[in-house]
Amino acid sequence: MADENHRKRRKTNEGEPFSSPVDGPSRRSISPPPRRTPRKAQPVAKPGDALPKEVLPTSSKSGRLIPSPIQLNNIPELPASSNVDTVSLRDILGDPLISECWLFNYLFDVDFLLSQFDEDVRELIQIKLVHGSWKRDDTNKIRIDEAVKRHSNIQSITAHMPEAFGTHHSKMIVLFRHDDQAQVNLLTANFIDIDWRMSQAVWRSPLLPLQAVRSGGSSPVSKPPLPPIGSGARFKRDLLAYFRCYIGLRALTRKLDLYDFASVRGALVASLPGRRGMDVTSEEQNLWGLPGLERVLENIPRASKPIAPYIIEKSPYLPTATPAPKPSNPQIVIQISSVATIGDKWLRDHLFPSLSTIAPDPTPNPPPLPPRFHIIFPTPDEIRRSVDGYASGSSIHMRNKSPTQSRQLAYLRPLLRHWAGDQDGPPTSTEAQPIREAGRRRAAPHIKTYIRFSDASMTRIDWAMLTSANLSNQAWGSETKEGLWRVCSYEVGVVVWPGLWGGGVEMVPVFKGEGGRVGGQGEEGEGDGVRKGDEGEGIREGVEGEGITEGEEGEGIKVAWRMPYDLPLVPYRGGEMPWIASEPCEERDWMGRSWAGFGDR
């Protein structure tokens, strides 16, 4: 395990690890006790359109479930049934064909990282560490610099940090291989041991081949059109634009530009520090933070079914005590590991409206119902019972010390939902519904997902995002007095939606043990829902990259999205509070340790 001093860092609003102020015995090899149960629209990939080949695949099998575009991380401390179709850092880095590796993150334990590479080639791979630790006394920088001195194949690259409260929070791996293929991996974990025992996820691109050599000849008369949002060509364009904003990544951008991204489905959403004008003067202008997310969301095609009329409530973003909304009511679930001091005004005026963005409707349908928002954040009880107990809480942050933070918590509290939802106490109304288990209750959440469900049943997904960005204006940006959009941190993520796999395709949430079938429970007698002999398949029973051909409708085809949390959601009960890392907890965790708190942060 990484030295606990490794988790110290400079003060920031972002939710990242600190040293663990716990007393009592060290982590023991036992299991936790069980508990009961209006800009100009961009080109976009639209269902049914004649799209570029990178958007639509080349095969079709009606009625199949296409594998989830993300995978949860493998956590050995969890039961085997919770680790079906998961991925470890070793799975990503341990291929002996890797020749060059670019690692972007906030925290690094280089010795832990090196142990994940194939032992026969780890000293031969060219490894680049991209981070934002620039202060001489920064523990993370000191450890990286020491590792570079010990290993001649490792190079440290410090990102430019122009904003005082910003961090290099992007989490990404770019691999180049000896077989002339490359791969991009977007993730939510730091490169330290304890993070990989928490709930995390990874989006992995297919292996990308080198582009076909272009034949010689005169240059094109006109500039090629902008690739559609969601296509592999657009993903590549936006990723290279992101890298070009760094200092010292010219070699990476030149090399990656040689590869073919045609097999990629998804839209890059990233943040870069700086202050930029909010007027979009060109479709080719790159947007970062919330403006970039809005550009993607406003080009995701609407559901084909008409939406019923509605009456706008006084506070459309807050769930109410009224009966459950009609099925046409979308639900947006924000699941993060940190909430900065942002204030309710930023949520009302910027974040919630941005996440509510939808494509313009050319038909005379009634206006859509406003989405209902939910925020998943763990309680102290859920942290106590996690794999690492209170130590897991060192990576999960919300504040409640100042009057501003108290007002913010009061505004957020009606939106708060449990991470595990299996606490003792009188049952809530949702507990009478069947529970679809994700198998991650005991793995504290460091993952960040934003999902728009089509309706209150949460059985269909309009879009889903995996990202490094938490709930903070440092990550997503905020408006300055001068009317500029100010972003402080580096972040990166990906948005996917069902139309990327063809017309008529649906995206559905899948859970532990569903074995590639929507709502499946596995063979009779198999408690984890995985058929005998299929333990290694899980939700990836479908063919990788499977979809429908151009001009073909995808009725009956579903794209899985692997859920990290259970459904239905469980609201906080009266008196329950979120985990506040700065507040001490005398009650012992499952390993017998108390929590001293971080003190004045």
C-alpha positions as CSV (number, residue, x, y, z in Angstrom):
1,M,0.0,0.0,0.0
2,A,1.2,3.5,-0.7
3,D,2.7,5.4,2.2
4,E,-0.1,7.5,3.8
5,N,2.0,10.6,3.5
6,H,1.6,10.2,-0.2
7,R,-1.9,11.4,0.1
8,K,-0.9,14.9,1.4
9,R,-1.5,17.7,-1.1
10,R,-1.9,21.4,-1.5
11,K,-5.2,23.0,-0.5
12,T,-7.9,22.9,-3.2
13,N,-11.6,22.6,-3.5
14,E,-11.3,19.3,-5.5
15,G,-12.0,16.0,-3.7
16,E,-8.8,14.1,-3.7
17,P,-7.0,12.1,-1.1
18,F,-5.2,13.3,2.0
19,S,-3.3,11.5,4.7
20,S,-5.7,9.4,6.7
21,P,-6.2,10.6,10.3
22,V,-7.3,7.3,11.7
23,D,-6.3,5.6,14.9
24,G,-6.5,2.0,16.0
25,P,-5.1,-1.1,14.2
26,S,-4.0,-1.1,10.6
27,R,-6.1,-2.5,7.8
28,R,-6.6,-6.2,8.5
29,S,-7.3,-9.0,6.0
30,I,-10.9,-9.5,6.9
31,S,-14.2,-8.8,5.1
32,P,-16.6,-6.0,6.1
33,P,-19.7,-7.2,7.9
34,P,-22.8,-7.6,5.7
35,R,-25.8,-5.4,6.2
36,R,-29.3,-6.0,5.2
37,T,-30.7,-5.2,2.4
38,P,-29.0,28.7,-28.4
39,R,-25.7,28.3,-30.3
40,K,-25.7,27.0,-33.9
41,A,-26.1,23.3,-33.9
42,Q,-23.1,21.2,-34.7
43,P,-23.0,18.3,-37.1
44,V,-24.2,15.3,-35.2
45,A,-24.6,11.5,-35.6
46,K,-28.4,11.1,-35.8
47,P,-30.3,7.8,-35.8
48,G,-31.2,6.6,-39.2
49,D,-29.0,9.1,-41.0
50,A,-26.5,8.0,-43.6
51,L,-23.5,8.5,-41.4
52,P,-19.8,8.2,-41.7
53,K,-18.4,4.7,-41.3
54,E,-16.8,5.5,-37.9
55,V,-20.3,6.0,-36.5
56,L,-22.1,2.9,-37.8
57,P,-20.4,-0.5,-37.5
58,T,-20.4,-3.2,-40.1
59,S,-22.5,-6.0,-38.5
60,S,-26.0,-6.5,-37.0
61,K,-27.5,-9.0,-34.7
62,S,-31.1,-8.0,-33.7
63,G,-32.1,-8.6,-30.1
64,R,-28.6,-8.6,-28.7
65,L,-27.2,-6.5,-25.9
66,I,-24.1,-4.5,-27.0
67,P,-21.4,-4.4,-24.3
68,S,-21.2,-1.4,-22.0
69,P,-18.8,1.3,-23.2
70,I,-17.4,1.5,-19.7
71,Q,-16.1,-1.1,-17.3
72,L,-16.0,-1.0,-13.5
73,N,-12.6,-1.6,-11.8
74,N,-11.7,-5.0,-10.4
75,I,-11.6,-5.0,-6.5
76,P,-10.2,-8.3,-5.1
77,E,-11.8,-7.5,-1.7
78,L,-15.3,-7.8,-3.2
79,P,-17.0,-11.1,-4.0
80,A,-16.2,-12.7,-7.4
81,S,-19.8,-12.1,-8.5
82,S,-19.2,-8.3,-8.2
83,N,-16.1,-8.5,-10.4
84,V,-17.6,-10.0,-13.5
85,D,-16.4,-8.0,-16.6
86,T,-14.3,-5.6,-14.6
87,V,-10.9,-4.2,-15.5
88,S,-7.8,-3.7,-13.4
89,L,-4.9,-1.3,-13.9
90,R,-2.8,-4.4,-14.7
91,D,-5.2,-5.3,-17.4
92,I,-4.5,-1.9,-19.1
93,L,-0.8,-1.6,-18.5
94,G,0.4,-5.2,-18.4
95,D,0.4,-6.0,-22.1
96,P,4.0,-6.7,-23.2
97,L,3.3,-5.2,-26.6
98,I,3.2,-1.7,-25.1
99,S,6.1,0.5,-26.3
100,E,5.1,3.9,-25.0
101,C,2.7,5.1,-22.3
102,W,1.4,8.5,-21.5
103,L,-0.1,8.8,-18.1
104,F,-2.2,11.9,-17.1
105,N,-3.4,12.2,-13.5
106,Y,-3.4,14.2,-10.2
107,L,-1.7,11.7,-7.9
108,F,1.1,9.3,-8.7
109,D,2.7,6.4,-6.9
110,V,5.4,5.5,-9.4
111,D,6.4,2.3,-7.8
112,F,2.8,1.1,-7.7
113,L,2.5,2.1,-11.3
114,L,5.5,0.2,-12.4
115,S,4.3,-2.9,-10.7
116,Q,1.3,-2.9,-13.1
117,F,3.5,-3.2,-16.2
118,D,4.8,-6.5,-17.5
119,E,7.9,-7.3,-15.5
120,D,9.9,-8.3,-18.6
121,V,9.4,-4.9,-20.4
122,R,8.6,-2.3,-17.7
123,E,12.1,-0.9,-17.9
124,L,12.0,-0.7,-21.7
125,I,8.7,1.1,-22.1
126,Q,8.9,4.9,-22.6
127,I,6.7,6.3,-19.8
128,K,5.6,9.9,-19.6
129,L,4.0,11.2,-16.4
130,V,1.8,14.3,-17.0
131,H,0.8,16.1,-13.7
132,G,0.2,19.5,-12.3
133,S,2.4,19.4,-9.2
134,W,4.8,22.3,-9.7
135,K,5.6,23.5,-6.2
136,R,9.0,22.4,-4.9
137,D,7.6,21.2,-1.6
138,D,4.6,19.3,-3.1
139,T,4.8,15.7,-1.9
140,N,3.5,14.4,-5.2
141,K,6.2,16.3,-7.2
142,I,9.0,15.1,-4.9
143,R,8.0,11.4,-5.3
144,I,7.7,11.8,-9.1
145,D,11.1,13.5,-9.3
146,E,12.7,10.8,-7.2
147,A,11.3,8.1,-9.4
148,V,12.5,9.8,-12.5
149,K,16.1,9.7,-11.1
150,R,15.8,6.0,-10.5
151,H,14.3,5.0,-13.9
152,S,15.9,6.3,-17.1
153,N,12.8,5.4,-19.1
154,I,10.4,7.7,-17.2
155,Q,9.9,11.4,-18.0
156,S,8.0,13.9,-15.9
157,I,6.0,16.6,-17.7
158,T,4.4,19.4,-15.5
159,A,1.2,20.9,-16.9
160,H,1.0,24.7,-16.9
161,M,-1.2,25.7,-14.0
162,P,-2.3,29.4,-14.5
163,E,-5.2,29.3,-11.9
164,A,-4.4,29.4,-8.2
165,F,-7.2,27.0,-7.2
166,G,-6.9,24.7,-10.2
167,T,-5.6,21.1,-10.3
168,H,-4.4,18.8,-13.1
169,H,-7.4,16.4,-12.4
170,S,-7.6,14.7,-15.8
171,K,-7.2,10.9,-15.6
172,M,-6.1,9.3,-18.9
173,I,-3.8,6.7,-20.4
174,V,-2.6,6.8,-24.0
175,L,-0.8,3.7,-25.1
176,F,1.3,3.0,-28.2
177,R,2.1,-0.6,-29.1
178,H,4.8,-2.5,-31.1
179,D,2.1,-3.8,-33.4
180,D,1.4,-0.3,-34.7
181,Q,-1.8,0.2,-32.7
182,A,-2.8,2.8,-30.1
183,Q,-5.4,3.1,-27.4
184,V,-7.0,5.9,-25.3
185,N,-8.3,5.1,-21.8
186,L,-10.3,7.6,-19.8
187,L,-10.7,6.8,-16.1
188,T,-11.6,8.1,-12.7
189,A,-8.9,6.7,-10.4
190,N,-5.6,8.2,-9.4
191,F,-2.4,6.1,-9.9
192,I,-2.2,5.1,-6.2
193,D,-3.1,1.8,-4.6
194,I,-6.0,2.7,-2.4
195,D,-7.9,4.3,-5.3
196,W,-8.2,1.0,-7.0
197,R,-10.0,-0.5,-4.0
198,M,-12.7,2.1,-4.4
199,S,-15.5,2.2,-7.0
200,Q,-14.0,3.5,-10.3
201,A,-14.6,3.0,-14.0
202,V,-12.7,3.1,-17.3
203,W,-13.7,3.9,-20.8
204,R,-11.4,2.2,-23.2
205,S,-11.2,2.9,-26.9
206,P,-10.8,0.0,-29.4
207,L,-7.3,-0.6,-30.5
208,L,-6.7,2.1,-33.1
209,P,-4.8,1.1,-36.3
210,L,-2.5,3.4,-38.2
211,Q,-4.3,5.4,-40.9
212,A,-3.9,4.3,-44.4
213,V,-1.1,6.2,-46.2
214,R,-2.6,9.0,-48.2
215,S,-1.7,9.1,-51.8
216,G,0.2,12.0,-53.2
217,G,-1.5,14.8,-55.2
218,S,-2.6,18.3,-55.0
219,S,-4.1,19.6,-51.7
220,P,-7.9,19.7,-51.5
221,V,-9.6,22.8,-53.0
222,S,-11.9,23.3,-50.0
223,K,-11.6,22.6,-46.3
224,P,-13.2,19.3,-45.3
225,P,-16.4,19.5,-43.3
226,L,-16.4,19.3,-39.5
227,P,-16.9,15.7,-38.4
228,P,-20.2,15.0,-36.6
229,I,-20.3,15.0,-32.8
230,G,-20.0,11.5,-31.6
231,S,-18.0,10.2,-34.5
232,G,-14.5,8.9,-34.2
233,A,-13.1,11.6,-36.4
234,R,-14.6,14.3,-34.1
235,F,-13.4,12.6,-31.0
236,K,-9.9,12.6,-32.5
237,R,-10.1,16.2,-33.5
238,D,-11.2,17.3,-30.0
239,L,-8.7,15.2,-28.2
240,L,-5.8,16.5,-30.3
241,A,-7.1,20.1,-29.7
242,Y,-7.0,19.3,-25.9
243,F,-3.4,18.0,-26.0
244,R,-2.3,21.0,-28.1
245,C,-3.2,23.3,-25.2
246,Y,-0.6,21.7,-23.0
247,I,3.1,22.6,-23.1
248,G,5.4,19.8,-24.0
249,L,3.0,17.4,-25.7
250,R,3.9,18.1,-29.3
251,A,5.4,14.6,-29.7
252,L,2.2,13.0,-28.4
253,T,-0.1,15.0,-30.7
254,R,2.0,14.3,-33.8
255,K,2.2,10.6,-33.1
256,L,-1.5,10.1,-32.2
257,D,-2.5,12.1,-35.3
258,L,-1.2,9.1,-37.4
259,Y,-3.9,6.8,-36.0
260,D,-7.4,6.0,-37.2
261,F,-10.2,6.7,-34.7
262,A,-13.0,5.4,-37.0
263,S,-14.1,2.7,-34.5
264,V,-14.6,5.2,-31.6
265,R,-18.1,6.1,-30.5
266,G,-18.5,9.0,-28.1
267,A,-18.0,12.7,-27.6
268,L,-15.1,14.1,-25.7
269,V,-16.0,16.6,-22.9
270,A,-12.9,18.3,-21.3
271,S,-11.9,21.3,-19.3
272,L,-8.8,23.4,-19.7
273,P,-7.7,26.3,-17.3
274,G,-8.2,29.8,-18.7
275,R,-10.6,32.6,-19.2
276,R,-12.4,32.7,-22.5
277,G,-15.2,34.7,-24.2
278,M,-18.6,33.1,-24.1
279,D,-19.6,34.2,-27.6
280,V,-19.2,31.3,-30.1
281,T,-18.0,32.8,-33.4
282,S,-17.3,29.6,-35.2
283,E,-18.5,26.0,-35.3
284,E,-14.9,24.9,-35.2
285,Q,-14.2,26.8,-32.0
286,N,-13.3,24.4,-29.2
287,L,-15.4,24.8,-26.0
288,W,-14.3,23.7,-22.6
289,G,-16.2,23.0,-19.4
290,L,-19.9,23.5,-19.3
291,P,-20.1,25.2,-22.7
292,G,-18.4,22.2,-24.3
293,L,-20.9,19.8,-22.5
294,E,-23.8,21.9,-23.7
295,R,-22.6,21.7,-27.3
296,V,-22.7,17.9,-27.1
297,L,-26.0,17.7,-25.3
298,E,-27.8,20.0,-27.6
299,N,-26.9,17.8,-30.5
300,I,-28.1,14.5,-29.0
301,P,-31.3,13.6,-30.9
302,R,-34.5,13.6,-28.9
303,A,-36.5,10.5,-28.2
304,S,-39.0,9.9,-31.0
305,K,-42.0,9.6,-28.7
306,P,-43.9,12.8,-28.1
307,I,-43.9,14.3,-24.6
308,A,-47.0,15.2,-22.7
309,P,-47.8,18.8,-21.7
310,Y,-47.0,19.8,-18.1
311,I,-47.2,22.7,-15.7
312,I,-43.9,24.3,-14.6
313,E,-43.5,24.1,-10.8
314,K,-42.0,26.8,-8.6
315,S,-38.6,24.9,-8.3
316,P,-38.3,22.6,-11.3
317,Y,-34.9,21.3,-10.2
318,L,-35.9,20.0,-6.8
319,P,-37.8,16.7,-6.2
320,T,-41.0,17.3,-4.3
321,A,-43.2,15.2,-2.1
322,T,-45.9,15.0,-4.8
323,P,-46.6,11.7,-6.5
324,A,-43.9,10.3,-8.8
325,P,-43.6,12.1,-12.1
326,K,-45.1,10.7,-15.3
327,P,-42.9,8.3,-17.3
328,S,-42.0,11.1,-19.7
329,N,-40.2,13.0,-16.9
330,P,-36.5,12.6,-17.4
331,Q,-34.3,12.0,-14.3
332,I,-30.7,13.3,-14.2
333,V,-28.5,11.5,-11.7
334,I,-25.2,13.2,-10.6
335,Q,-22.9,10.7,-8.9
336,I,-19.6,12.3,-7.7
337,S,-16.9,12.0,-5.0
338,S,-16.5,15.7,-4.2
339,V,-18.7,18.8,-3.9
340,A,-16.8,22.1,-3.7
341,T,-18.1,25.3,-2.2
342,I,-20.1,26.3,-5.2
343,G,-23.3,27.9,-3.9
344,D,-26.9,27.3,-4.9
345,K,-26.8,30.1,-7.5
346,W,-24.1,28.3,-9.6
347,L,-26.2,25.2,-9.5
348,R,-29.4,27.0,-10.5
349,D,-27.9,29.3,-13.1
350,H,-25.2,27.2,-14.7
351,L,-24.9,23.5,-13.9
352,F,-28.6,22.4,-13.9
353,P,-29.5,24.3,-17.0
354,S,-26.4,23.0,-18.8
355,L,-27.3,19.4,-17.9
356,S,-30.9,20.0,-18.9
357,T,-29.8,21.0,-22.5
358,I,-31.6,19.0,-25.2
359,A,-31.6,19.3,-29.0
360,P,-34.1,21.7,-30.6
361,D,-37.4,20.0,-31.6
362,P,-38.4,20.8,-35.2
363,T,-41.8,19.2,-34.7
364,P,-44.8,21.0,-33.0
365,N,-44.7,18.8,-29.9
366,P,-45.4,20.3,-26.5
367,P,-42.4,21.5,-24.6
368,P,-40.6,18.8,-22.6
369,L,-40.9,18.2,-18.9
370,P,-38.1,19.6,-16.9
371,P,-35.7,16.9,-15.5
372,R,-35.6,16.0,-11.8
373,F,-32.1,16.0,-10.3
374,H,-30.6,13.6,-7.9
375,I,-27.1,13.7,-6.3
376,I,-25.6,10.4,-5.0
377,F,-23.1,11.0,-2.2
378,P,-22.2,8.6,0.6
379,T,-23.0,8.9,4.3
380,P,-20.6,8.4,7.2
381,D,-22.2,4.9,7.8
382,E,-21.4,3.9,4.2
383,I,-17.8,5.1,4.5
384,R,-17.4,3.2,7.8
385,R,-18.5,-0.1,6.1
386,S,-16.5,0.3,2.9
387,V,-13.5,-1.8,2.0
388,D,-10.9,0.5,3.6
389,G,-13.3,2.0,6.2
390,Y,-12.6,5.6,7.1
391,A,-9.4,5.6,5.0
392,S,-11.7,5.6,1.9
393,G,-13.2,8.9,3.2
394,S,-9.9,10.7,2.6
395,S,-10.8,10.8,-1.1
396,I,-14.4,12.0,-0.7
397,H,-15.3,15.6,0.2
398,M,-18.1,17.9,1.0
399,R,-17.8,20.9,3.4
400,N,-20.1,22.2,6.1
401,K,-18.1,24.7,8.2
402,S,-19.0,28.2,6.8
403,P,-22.4,29.8,6.6
404,T,-22.1,29.6,2.8
405,Q,-21.4,25.9,2.9
406,S,-24.3,25.3,5.3
407,R,-26.7,27.1,3.0
408,Q,-25.4,25.1,0.1
409,L,-26.0,21.8,2.0
410,A,-29.5,22.9,2.9
411,Y,-30.2,23.5,-0.8
412,L,-28.7,20.2,-1.8
413,R,-30.2,18.0,0.9
414,P,-33.5,17.3,-0.8
415,L,-31.5,16.0,-3.8
416,L,-29.2,13.7,-1.9
417,R,-29.4,10.0,-2.4
418,H,-27.5,7.1,-0.8
419,W,-24.5,5.4,-2.4
420,A,-25.3,2.0,-0.8
421,G,-28.8,2.5,0.5
422,D,-28.7,-0.5,2.9
423,Q,-28.6,1.3,6.2
424,D,-30.6,0.3,9.2
425,G,-33.9,2.1,9.9
426,P,-37.5,2.3,8.8
427,P,-38.0,1.5,5.1
428,T,-38.6,4.3,2.6
429,S,-41.2,4.2,-0.1
430,T,-38.6,3.1,-2.7
431,E,-37.5,0.1,-0.6
432,A,-40.7,-1.7,-1.5
433,Q,-39.5,-1.8,-5.1
434,P,-37.3,-4.6,-6.5
435,I,-33.6,-3.7,-6.0
436,R,-31.3,-4.0,-9.0
437,E,-27.9,-4.5,-7.3
438,A,-24.7,-3.0,-8.8
439,G,-22.5,-5.0,-6.4
440,R,-20.5,-2.0,-5.3
441,R,-22.0,-1.1,-1.9
442,R,-18.9,-1.8,0.0
443,A,-16.5,0.0,-2.4
444,A,-16.6,3.7,-1.6
445,P,-17.3,5.9,-4.6
446,H,-14.5,7.7,-6.3
447,I,-16.2,7.3,-9.7
448,K,-17.9,10.2,-11.4
449,T,-21.0,9.7,-13.6
450,Y,-23.7,11.9,-14.9
451,I,-26.7,10.0,-16.4
452,R,-30.0,11.3,-18.0
453,F,-32.7,8.6,-17.7
454,S,-35.6,8.9,-20.0
455,D,-38.3,8.7,-17.3
456,A,-38.9,8.0,-13.6
457,S,-38.7,4.3,-14.0
458,M,-34.9,4.7,-14.9
459,T,-35.1,1.8,-17.3
460,R,-33.8,3.7,-20.4
461,I,-30.9,6.1,-20.7
462,D,-30.9,9.2,-23.0
463,W,-27.1,9.8,-22.4
464,A,-24.4,8.9,-20.0
465,M,-21.1,10.6,-19.1
466,L,-18.0,9.2,-17.4
467,T,-15.6,12.0,-16.3
468,S,-12.9,13.1,-13.9
469,A,-15.0,16.2,-13.1
470,N,-16.7,16.5,-9.7
471,L,-19.3,19.2,-8.7
472,S,-17.1,22.3,-8.7
473,N,-16.8,25.5,-10.7
474,Q,-13.1,24.9,-10.8
475,A,-13.8,21.8,-12.9
476,W,-16.8,23.0,-15.0
477,G,-16.2,26.8,-15.0
478,S,-18.0,29.9,-13.9
479,E,-18.8,33.3,-15.3
480,T,-16.6,36.2,-14.3
481,K,-17.8,39.8,-13.7
482,E,-16.3,40.6,-17.1
483,G,-18.5,38.1,-18.8
484,L,-15.8,35.5,-19.4
485,W,-16.0,31.8,-18.7
486,R,-13.3,30.9,-16.2
487,V,-12.1,27.3,-15.8
488,C,-9.4,26.5,-13.3
489,S,-8.7,22.7,-13.7
490,Y,-7.8,20.1,-16.3
491,E,-10.6,17.5,-16.6
492,V,-11.5,14.9,-19.3
493,G,-14.5,12.6,-19.9
494,V,-16.7,11.0,-22.5
495,V,-20.4,11.2,-23.3
496,V,-22.3,8.4,-25.1
497,W,-25.9,7.9,-26.2
498,P,-27.8,5.2,-28.0
499,G,-28.0,6.9,-31.4
500,L,-24.3,6.3,-31.8
501,W,-25.1,2.7,-32.4
502,G,-27.9,3.3,-35.0
503,G,-31.5,4.2,-35.3
504,G,-34.0,2.5,-33.0
505,V,-31.2,1.4,-30.5
506,E,-31.9,1.9,-26.8
507,M,-29.4,2.3,-24.0
508,V,-30.3,0.5,-20.8
509,P,-28.7,0.2,-17.3
510,V,-27.2,-3.2,-16.4
511,F,-26.2,-4.5,-13.0
512,K,-24.3,-7.2,-11.3
513,G,-24.9,-10.7,-12.6
514,E,-27.2,-9.8,-15.5
515,G,-25.0,-11.8,-17.8
516,G,-25.5,-9.8,-21.0
517,R,-29.3,-9.9,-20.7
518,V,-31.5,-7.0,-19.8
519,G,-32.9,-7.7,-16.4
520,G,-31.6,-11.3,-16.5
521,Q,-31.0,-13.2,-13.4
522,G,-28.8,-16.0,-14.7
523,E,-29.5,-19.7,-14.6
524,E,-31.6,-21.0,-11.7
525,G,-29.5,-21.5,-8.6
526,E,-26.7,-19.2,-9.7
527,G,-26.9,-16.5,-7.0
528,D,-24.7,-14.0,-8.8
529,G,-26.7,-14.2,-12.0
530,V,-23.8,-15.5,-14.2
531,R,-24.3,-18.8,-16.1
532,K,-22.0,-21.6,-15.3
533,G,-19.1,-21.5,-17.7
534,D,-19.7,-17.8,-18.5
535,E,-18.0,-16.3,-15.4
536,G,-15.7,-14.1,-17.6
537,E,-18.3,-12.8,-19.9
538,G,-21.0,-10.9,-17.9
539,I,-22.4,-7.9,-19.8
540,R,-19.8,-8.3,-22.6
541,E,-21.6,-11.3,-24.0
542,G,-22.2,-9.3,-27.1
543,V,-19.6,-8.9,-29.8
544,E,-17.2,-6.0,-29.2
545,G,-18.1,-3.2,-31.6
546,E,-21.3,-4.8,-32.6
547,G,-24.1,-2.6,-33.9
548,I,-26.2,-2.1,-37.1
549,T,-25.3,-1.3,-40.6
550,E,-25.9,1.9,-42.4
551,G,-29.6,2.2,-43.4
552,E,-30.7,-0.5,-41.1
553,E,-32.9,0.0,-38.1
554,G,-31.8,-1.2,-34.7
555,E,-35.2,-2.3,-33.2
556,G,-34.5,-4.8,-30.4
557,I,-30.8,-3.9,-30.1
558,K,-29.8,-2.4,-26.7
559,V,-26.6,-0.9,-25.6
560,A,-25.6,-1.7,-22.0
561,W,-24.4,0.9,-19.5
562,R,-22.8,-0.8,-16.5
563,M,-24.2,0.8,-13.3
564,P,-22.0,1.5,-10.4
565,Y,-24.9,2.0,-7.9
566,D,-28.2,0.3,-7.2
567,L,-31.6,1.3,-8.4
568,P,-34.1,2.5,-7.3
569,L,-32.3,5.3,-5.6
570,V,-32.7,5.7,-1.8
571,P,-33.2,9.3,-0.5
572,Y,-31.6,10.5,2.7
573,R,-33.8,10.0,5.7
574,G,-34.5,12.8,8.2
575,G,-31.4,13.7,10.2
576,E,-29.0,11.8,7.8
577,M,-26.0,13.8,6.7
578,P,-23.5,13.3,4.0
579,W,-19.9,12.3,4.7
580,I,-17.9,15.4,5.8
581,A,-14.2,14.5,5.9
582,S,-13.3,17.5,8.0
583,E,-15.6,16.3,10.8
584,P,-14.4,13.7,13.4
585,C,-16.3,10.5,13.8
586,E,-16.0,8.6,17.2
587,E,-18.0,5.6,16.0
588,R,-15.6,2.9,14.9
589,D,-15.4,1.6,11.4
590,W,-15.5,-2.1,10.6
591,M,-11.8,-2.3,11.3
592,G,-12.1,-0.7,14.7
593,R,-10.7,2.7,13.8
594,S,-12.1,6.2,14.6
595,W,-11.8,9.2,12.4
596,A,-10.1,12.4,13.7
597,G,-11.1,14.6,10.8
598,F,-9.0,16.8,8.6
599,G,-9.2,19.8,10.8
600,D,-9.6,23.3,9.4
601,R,-9.6,22.9,5.6
